[in-house]
């Protein structure tokens, strides 16, 4: 009977085109909307993780209590030993050092005197380590406006807006005035290797990016770092696995009362992201449900109109002795076939459109 119904669907376009088209369009829009919404959510998670939170973050307890200030005087010590331990215990994650700092950038003139000064927010990452993925993780190569990535120690990237405001060119010297880990004054000269624009106002207003070893030397932070970030090697954030890693790590230091003992938090635990991600999941589910409900009402009306158009057909079939139950069963099977065909077509086109949005 199914084979007979499929032949009827293919041959009688009047009763198959409209429901298949409606289902295909509905599934297409549902798949595309769901993928688009999850893509936005995923991008938000990736941006926060790559620039600030990591998938998990290790810092001292005192630093965690004042995390909004990012105080380097409360940084972790013996970081290389800590990273070796983390890599051995949690091999599914890649561990990197980060240092956040603030200071005053001094731009000298031709005579060596100060030509311009401006406040800057700095971040130190691993530019030169073997196999480092930090520049790509922060999307730095594609964000460069002028110049290039630092090629050697002593070079820095500054935000393009900052450079234009103070007339800084690639190759110009700049001086960073800041504070060391122990509260002393720090004065370090850098050469501008390039300028960057991330599209985020907080960074584009006045940012400087330097290598982690340069920051450790400038800020008197030998083998120290404000934060150690962990990233899952597949690039995706796994909430439950991150929770297991956090629980296992913190259990090791549960009995240590030292305020400088390391502690770990997840991405969810930072910047109110847990509540935000949960809310976004609920919103995505609710929007998808509403859309499917609306599509169901449209299909219901389409079915009613189709039934009215086929009123004569049902009368003839009953007059020829066909049982009501058989007619009902054939209509149900026919609807299932319509649904399968429309769902396959809509899913294919929806995934194709989602792929296009992702790539382009």
C-alpha positions in Angstrom: 0.0 0.0 0.0 2.9 2.4 0.8 4.3 1.9 -2.6 0.9 2.6 -4.2 0.5 5.8 -2.1 4.0 7.0 -3.1 3.1 6.5 -6.7 -0.1 8.5 -6.2 1.8 11.3 -4.5 4.3 11.6 -7.3 1.7 11.5 -10.0 -0.9 13.7 -8.4 0.9 17.0 -7.9 -2.3 18.8 -6.8 -2.4 16.9 -3.5 1.4 16.6 -2.8 3.1 19.9 -3.8 1.4 22.2 -1.3 1.9 20.0 1.9 5.4 19.1 1.0 6.3 22.7 0.2 4.8 23.9 3.5 6.6 21.2 5.5 9.9 21.9 3.7 9.7 25.6 4.3 8.8 25.1 7.9 11.6 22.6 8.6 14.1 24.8 6.6 13.3 27.8 8.7 13.3 25.8 12.0 16.7 24.3 11.2 18.2 27.6 10.0 16.9 29.5 13.0 18.1 26.9 15.5 21.6 26.8 13.9 21.8 30.6 13.7 20.8 31.0 17.4 23.2 28.3 18.5 25.9 29.9 16.4 25.4 33.3 18.1 25.6 31.5 21.5 28.6 29.6 20.5 30.4 32.7 19.2 29.7 34.5 22.5 31.2 31.6 24.4 34.2 31.4 22.1 34.9 35.1 22.3 34.7 35.1 26.1 36.8 32.0 26.4 39.5 33.0 24.0 40.0 36.6 25.3 39.3 36.3 29.0 37.8 33.3 30.7 39.2 30.2 29.1 37.2 27.0 29.3 38.6 26.8 32.8 40.8 29.3 34.7 43.4 28.7 37.4 44.5 31.6 39.7 45.3 32.2 43.3 42.5 32.4 45.8 43.4 36.0 46.6 43.4 36.9 42.9 40.0 35.2 42.5 38.5 37.3 45.3 39.6 40.5 43.4 39.3 39.1 39.9 37.7 42.3 38.5 40.9 44.3 39.4 43.2 41.6 37.9 45.8 42.3 40.6 49.3 41.0 39.5 50.6 41.3 43.0 48.4 38.3 43.8 49.6 36.3 40.8 50.5 32.6 40.8 54.2 31.7 41.3 56.1 28.7 39.8 53.7 28.6 36.9 55.8 26.3 34.7 55.7 23.6 37.4 51.9 24.1 37.7 51.3 23.9 34.0 53.3 20.7 33.8 51.2 19.2 36.6 48.0 20.3 35.0 49.0 18.9 31.6 49.8 15.5 33.1 46.6 15.4 35.2 44.2 16.8 32.6 45.7 15.9 29.1 42.4 16.8 27.3 43.1 20.5 27.9 45.8 22.9 26.6 47.2 25.2 29.3 48.5 28.7 28.7 49.7 31.6 30.7 48.0 35.0 30.6 49.0 38.3 32.2 46.6 41.3 32.3 48.1 44.7 33.1 47.4 48.4 32.7 49.6 51.3 32.3 50.6 54.5 30.5 52.0 54.4 26.9 54.4 57.1 26.2 55.1 58.0 22.5 58.4 59.9 22.0 59.0 62.5 19.4 62.0 62.9 17.0 64.0 64.6 19.8 63.2 61.8 22.3 60.9 64.0 24.3 57.3 62.8 25.1 55.1 63.6 22.1 51.9 61.9 23.3 50.7 59.7 26.2 47.6 57.6 26.7 46.2 55.0 29.1 46.4 51.4 27.8 45.1 48.0 28.8 47.6 45.3 28.1 47.5 41.6 27.7 50.5 39.2 27.5 50.2 36.0 25.6 52.6 33.4 24.2 53.6 34.7 20.8 56.9 32.7 20.4 56.5 29.4 22.2 56.9 26.3 20.0 53.5 25.2 18.6 51.7 28.1 20.3 48.1 28.7 19.1 47.5 31.8 21.1 47.6 34.4 18.3 45.1 32.3 16.2 43.0 31.7 19.3 42.5 35.4 19.8 42.0 36.0 16.1 45.0 38.3 16.0 46.3 37.5 12.4 43.1 38.4 10.8 42.6 41.5 13.0 45.9 43.1 12.0 45.3 46.4 10.2 49.0 47.5 9.6 52.3 45.7 10.1 52.5 42.1 11.2 52.7 39.8 14.3 55.7 40.4 16.6 58.8 38.5 15.2 61.1 38.9 18.2 61.0 39.9 21.9 60.6 43.6 22.5 57.9 44.0 19.8 54.3 44.9 20.6 50.9 45.3 18.9 48.8 48.3 19.7 45.1 49.0 18.9 44.7 50.8 15.5 42.4 53.4 17.0 45.0 54.2 19.6 47.8 54.4 17.0 45.7 56.7 14.8 44.8 59.0 17.7 48.5 59.5 18.7 50.1 59.2 15.2 51.9 55.9 15.9 53.4 54.1 12.9 54.8 50.6 12.5 58.4 50.5 13.7 58.0 53.5 16.1 59.3 53.1 19.7 56.9 53.3 22.6 57.4 53.1 26.4 55.2 51.3 28.8 54.9 52.8 32.3 53.4 50.4 34.8 53.7 48.7 38.1 55.7 45.6 38.9 54.3 42.6 40.7 55.9 43.9 43.9 54.6 47.5 43.6 57.6 49.1 42.1 57.6 51.3 38.9 58.2 49.6 35.6 59.6 51.3 32.5 60.0 49.2 29.4 60.6 50.1 25.7 58.8 48.3 22.9 58.8 48.6 19.1 55.4 48.7 17.4 55.2 45.6 15.1 51.7 46.3 14.0 48.2 47.6 14.8 45.1 45.6 15.4 41.3 46.1 15.4 39.2 43.5 17.1 35.8 45.2 16.7 35.4 45.4 20.5 35.4 48.9 21.9 37.0 48.1 25.2 40.0 46.6 23.3 40.1 49.0 20.4 40.1 52.1 22.5 43.6 51.4 23.9 45.2 47.9 23.9 48.7 46.7 23.8 49.6 43.0 23.2 53.1 41.7 24.1 54.7 38.3 24.6 54.4 36.6 27.9 58.1 36.6 28.5 58.4 40.3 27.8 55.6 41.0 30.4 57.3 38.8 33.0 60.6 40.7 32.5 58.9 44.1 32.5 56.7 43.5 35.5 59.2 41.5 37.6 57.1 38.4 37.3 59.7 35.7 36.7 57.9 32.3 36.3 54.7 34.0 37.4 51.3 34.7 35.8 48.1 36.2 36.8 46.0 33.4 35.2 46.5 30.0 33.7 43.7 29.2 31.2 42.7 25.8 30.0 41.2 25.1 26.6 39.7 21.8 25.5 41.9 20.6 22.6 38.9 20.1 20.3 38.1 23.8 20.6 34.6 23.2 22.1 33.4 24.0 25.6 32.1 21.0 27.5 30.3 22.1 30.6 30.1 18.8 32.4 33.7 17.8 31.7 34.9 21.3 32.8 32.9 20.8 36.1 34.7 17.4 36.7 38.1 19.0 36.0 37.3 21.9 38.4 36.1 19.6 41.1 39.1 17.3 40.9 41.6 20.1 40.9 40.0 22.1 43.8 39.8 18.9 45.9 43.6 18.7 45.9 43.9 22.1 47.7 40.8 21.9 49.9 42.8 21.5 53.0 45.3 24.3 52.1 44.5 27.5 53.9 47.0 29.6 52.0 45.4 32.5 50.2 47.9 32.1 47.4 47.0 28.4 46.8 45.6 27.9 43.3 41.9 27.6 42.6 40.0 26.7 39.5 36.8 28.1 38.0 34.8 27.3 34.8 33.7 29.6 32.1 30.2 29.3 33.5 31.4 30.7 36.9 32.6 34.0 35.4 30.9 37.3 34.4 27.4 35.9 35.1 27.8 33.6 32.1 26.1 30.6 33.8 22.7 32.4 34.2 23.1 34.0 30.7 23.8 30.7 29.0 20.9 29.0 30.8 18.6 31.8 29.8 19.7 31.6 26.2 19.0 27.9 26.1 15.5 28.4 27.4 14.9 31.2 24.9 16.1 29.1 22.0 13.9 26.2 23.1 10.9 28.5 23.6 11.4 30.2 20.2 11.8 26.8 18.4 8.7 25.5 20.1 6.6 28.5 19.1 7.8 28.3 15.6 7.0 24.6 15.4 3.6 25.2 16.9 2.8 27.9 14.3 3.9 25.6 11.5 1.7 22.9 12.9 -1.3 25.2 12.8 -0.5 26.1 9.2 -0.2 22.4 8.3 -3.5 21.6 10.1 -5.3 24.3 8.0 -3.6 22.9 4.9 -4.8 19.5 5.7 -8.4 20.7 6.2 -8.3 22.5 2.9 -6.9 19.4 1.2 -9.6 17.3 2.7 -12.3 19.6 1.4 -10.8 19.4 -2.1 -10.8 15.6 -1.9 -14.3 15.3 -0.6 -15.5 13.8 -3.9 -12.6 11.3 -3.9 -13.5 10.0 -0.4 -17.2 9.7 -1.4 -16.3 7.6 -4.5 -13.9 5.4 -2.4 -16.7 4.8 0.1 -19.2 4.1 -2.7 -16.8 1.5 -4.1 -16.8 -0.4 -0.8 -13.6 0.8 0.8 -13.8 0.8 4.5 -13.5 4.0 6.6 -10.7 2.5 8.6 -8.7 1.8 5.5 -9.2 5.4 4.3 -8.1 6.8 7.6 -5.0 4.5 7.6 -4.1 5.5 4.1 -4.4 9.2 4.9 -2.2 8.8 8.0 0.5 7.0 6.0 0.2 9.6 3.3 0.7 12.3 5.9 3.8 10.5 7.3 5.2 10.2 3.8 4.6 13.9 3.2 6.3 14.7 6.5 9.3 12.6 5.7 9.8 14.1 2.3 9.3 17.6 3.5 11.6 17.1 6.5 14.4 15.7 4.4 14.2 18.5 1.9 13.9 21.2 4.6 16.7 19.7 6.6 19.1 19.6 3.6 18.4 23.2 2.6 18.4 24.4 6.2 21.8 22.8 6.9 23.2 24.1 3.6 22.0 27.7 4.5 23.5 27.3 8.0 26.8 26.2 6.6 26.8 29.2 4.2 26.3 31.6 7.1 29.0 29.9 9.1 31.6 30.0 6.4 30.7 33.4 4.8 
